[in-house]
Amino acid sequence: MCVVAQTEINRLNDMKLLGLLLSDKTSKGNIIWATDVYGEYGKDYQRDKEITVELLMREPFQLMSRAEKAREAQAVRTKAHAEVFTPLWVVKKMNDYLDADWFGYEGAFDDPSVPVAFPGKPWKKYVDSRRMEITCGEGPYLVSRYDVSTGEEVPLAARVGVLDRKLRVVSENTDDPNKWLKWAYRAFQSTYGYEFQGDNVLLARLNLLLTFRDYMEAKLDREPSVKEYRNLLRIITWNIWQMDGLSGTIPYCRAEEEFEQLSLFDWMTEAEQNGQPPCRIFDWRSNCSVEYRKLKEEKTA
């Protein structure tokens, strides 16, 4: 899969879009590696360093998917950050459960040849419904371009992610290109995910961007323009962000082997003690950024 990803990264670089994909809206810099797996490439690839266009394009660097990483590295990452590999059938089952609750009936998306029925609810409300994948990895619950447990590509009609379903609904309910584009953007605006490790953030963002292209090509028979890519990248880089889910801050990057020595309280407070800023996300309907922790506190109060 990541041979494909590297090819797409090279293409985005040629289009002068790759730098936008690396943006961190909280720090106003770039996302950081936050993993030791690329350390063999040199000091610029250490966990506390920013991911830059130059580093991604430097030979012989090769971005790795989670499934492609060495088994020993996977064991460390899973232990430190609860990283797991979710097969496609599990993704489908869990997203089916959420949709059954929203629709009030099961199997809304089971048959790709039959348009999704909206009894008593407008399709636009479904597109605008807010969904978030926590510790999202490469974003399999959001978009399922490939099965993250095997790396196998998934045909468009068989995709089961949250955004896949929203974009299917948009395509089924409007043939006007301008309206399709408006509601495709809104589908992305209402879909969120955060992840600790920078390479996963990059892959998740890339997967969302390429999913937009896949559905546009299927519906409108064309690829997005550079302007449309830029508009979407602004949404994606706000909505798929890098964060330590326990502290609500940008990851504080001590060595991976040290994480298991921390108590839960230490883990939650150490980032703040070291000046890590609380992460911000964007409320597109209110047109303003908000601090994630405050938003979470309001929802749970």
ABEGO torsion letter per residue (X at the ends): XAAAAAAAAAAAAAAGAAAAAABBAAAGBBBBAGBAAAAAAEAAABAABBBBAAAAABOABBBBBAAABBAAAAAAAAAAAGBBBBBAAAAAAAAAAAAAAAAGBBGAAABAABBBBBBGBBAAAAAABBBBBBGAEAGAAABBABBAAAGBBBBAAABABAAAAAAAAAAAABABAAAAAAAAAAAAAABBBBBABAAAAAAAAAAAAAAAAAAAAAAAGBBBBAAAAAAAAAAAAAABBBBBAAAGBBBBBBBAAAAAABBAAAAAAAAAAAGBBBBBBBBAAAGBBBBAAAAAAAAAX
